[in-house]
Amino acid sequence: MPRYIVSSVKDLSARPAGAAPTGPASRGAPGAPGPEAADLLAAISAVRRTARQAVRKAWPEEPLPTAQSELLRRVADRPGITVAEAARELLLAPNTVSTLVGRLTGQGLLSRERALADARSVRLSVTRRAQQRLASWRDLRADLAQTAILQLAEEDRRVLADAAPALRRLAERLAPHVTSHAPGMGGDLSPGRPPGEPVRRLG
């Protein structure tokens, strides 16, 4: 049986249906990305993308622009994060993040505080209104996903349930690569504000 090597997307059409790809990846060579990794990440991306689109369509209010939404979630995950830290983690310019902060603050979703120990350091946190908005968004997303899951075959539902713990462990294994390779991160994922550091709210 002839063997085919896919070197580009165009080669996919040249390979007969059912023919298995060859090369280091298919043989599981050390250091080579296996096809299971690409397929898994593509599937996860598809689920995230369609879930986000479904929620935005069903959301009763005007959805936030993507950049504002990402910043809001990051601040919710890391209360006390600074503008500079958020810019590094989101791979945005600091002045861009500052603009996003201004818009979210104007909507009553973010609050800015200064650390008393360093008046130049501005810390960010989400407001109660933002917390309620994020919780409602997550609830709606979960409801839509649950409705879709219930439409799947029982075997598919069981596979998805069994895969959840493994996906969390995969995220844990990937986390060190985030801290070591993200520009400007320097391996530091410490909270934005040291515990107990006093802050004062900006007027």
Secondary structure by P-SEA (a helix, b strand, c coil): cbbbbbccccccccccccccccccccccccccccaaaaaaaaaaaaaaaaaaaaaaaacccccccaaaaaaaaaaaacccccaaaaaaaacccaaaaaaaaaaaaaaccbbbbbccccccbbbbbbcaaaaaaaaaaaaaaaaaaaaaaaaccaaaaaaaaaaaaaaaaaaaaaaaaaacccccccccccccccccbbbbbcc
